[in-house]
Amino acid sequence: MDTTKKSPRPVDRHVGGRVRMRRMMLGMSQEKLG
C-alpha cells in the first residue's frame, strides 16, 4: 500500500514536465502568432 504514497510524486513530476513543455510550445506559437 506504500506504492500509493510513492505514486503521486513521480506522476506529478511527469505531468508537470509535460505541462511545462506544452506551455513552452504554446509560448513559442504565441510569439510566432504575435
Biotite code that builds the C-alpha atoms (Angstrom):
import biotite.structure as struc

atoms = struc.array([
    struc.Atom([0.000, 0.000, 0.000], chain_id="A", res_id=1, res_name="MET", atom_name="CA", element="C"),
    struc.Atom([3.062, 2.241, 0.263], chain_id="A", res_id=2, res_name="ASP", atom_name="CA", element="C"),
    struc.Atom([3.111, 2.401, -3.534], chain_id="A", res_id=3, res_name="THR", atom_name="CA", element="C"),
    struc.Atom([0.093, 4.724, -3.444], chain_id="A", res_id=4, res_name="THR", atom_name="CA", element="C"),
    struc.Atom([2.119, 7.202, -1.403], chain_id="A", res_id=5, res_name="LYS", atom_name="CA", element="C"),
    struc.Atom([5.138, 6.950, -3.720], chain_id="A", res_id=6, res_name="LYS", atom_name="CA", element="C"),
    struc.Atom([2.977, 7.037, -6.870], chain_id="A", res_id=7, res_name="SER", atom_name="CA", element="C"),
    struc.Atom([1.565, 10.599, -6.688], chain_id="A", res_id=8, res_name="PRO", atom_name="CA", element="C"),
    struc.Atom([5.022, 12.192, -6.579], chain_id="A", res_id=9, res_name="ARG", atom_name="CA", element="C"),
    struc.Atom([6.513, 10.657, -9.770], chain_id="A", res_id=10, res_name="PRO", atom_name="CA", element="C"),
    struc.Atom([3.238, 11.072, -11.651], chain_id="A", res_id=11, res_name="VAL", atom_name="CA", element="C"),
    struc.Atom([3.006, 14.721, -10.633], chain_id="A", res_id=12, res_name="ASP", atom_name="CA", element="C"),
    struc.Atom([6.592, 15.237, -11.787], chain_id="A", res_id=13, res_name="ARG", atom_name="CA", element="C"),
    struc.Atom([5.874, 13.613, -15.142], chain_id="A", res_id=14, res_name="HIS", atom_name="CA", element="C"),
    struc.Atom([2.690, 15.633, -15.643], chain_id="A", res_id=15, res_name="VAL", atom_name="CA", element="C"),
    struc.Atom([4.497, 18.828, -14.631], chain_id="A", res_id=16, res_name="GLY", atom_name="CA", element="C"),
    struc.Atom([7.204, 18.182, -17.223], chain_id="A", res_id=17, res_name="GLY", atom_name="CA", element="C"),
    struc.Atom([4.616, 17.596, -19.916], chain_id="A", res_id=18, res_name="ARG", atom_name="CA", element="C"),
    struc.Atom([2.696, 20.731, -18.973], chain_id="A", res_id=19, res_name="VAL", atom_name="CA", element="C"),
    struc.Atom([5.935, 22.716, -18.947], chain_id="A", res_id=20, res_name="ARG", atom_name="CA", element="C"),
    struc.Atom([6.838, 21.509, -22.439], chain_id="A", res_id=21, res_name="MET", atom_name="CA", element="C"),
    struc.Atom([3.331, 22.289, -23.666], chain_id="A", res_id=22, res_name="ARG", atom_name="CA", element="C"),
    struc.Atom([3.477, 25.759, -22.103], chain_id="A", res_id=23, res_name="ARG", atom_name="CA", element="C"),
    struc.Atom([6.828, 26.402, -23.779], chain_id="A", res_id=24, res_name="MET", atom_name="CA", element="C"),
    struc.Atom([5.419, 25.252, -27.127], chain_id="A", res_id=25, res_name="MET", atom_name="CA", element="C"),
    struc.Atom([2.335, 27.429, -26.601], chain_id="A", res_id=26, res_name="LEU", atom_name="CA", element="C"),
    struc.Atom([4.543, 30.403, -25.706], chain_id="A", res_id=27, res_name="GLY", atom_name="CA", element="C"),
    struc.Atom([6.611, 29.902, -28.873], chain_id="A", res_id=28, res_name="MET", atom_name="CA", element="C"),
    struc.Atom([3.484, 29.595, -31.013], chain_id="A", res_id=29, res_name="SER", atom_name="CA", element="C"),
    struc.Atom([2.073, 32.742, -29.355], chain_id="A", res_id=30, res_name="GLN", atom_name="CA", element="C"),
    struc.Atom([5.273, 34.625, -30.136], chain_id="A", res_id=31, res_name="GLU", atom_name="CA", element="C"),
    struc.Atom([5.121, 33.434, -33.733], chain_id="A", res_id=32, res_name="LYS", atom_name="CA", element="C"),
    struc.Atom([1.460, 34.447, -33.969], chain_id="A", res_id=33, res_name="LEU", atom_name="CA", element="C"),
    struc.Atom([2.299, 37.832, -32.470], chain_id="A", res_id=34, res_name="GLY", atom_name="CA", element="C"),
])
